[in-house]
């Protein structure tokens, strides 16, 4: 899995690999400084819902 590089500026705009994520209404960044594990970013954002697909149950 290739991880994205995240940065958050002074205005709390979030960037993944240098590209801003727009319409963010909240976020939570979890990371332990002494851990070798990757950080976890949870983002809440406004989106339009078009078509939602799911696999049929067998």
ABEGO torsion letter per residue (X at the ends): XBBBBBBBBAAGBBBBGGBBBBGBABBBBBBBAABABBBBBBBBBBBBBBBBBBBBBX
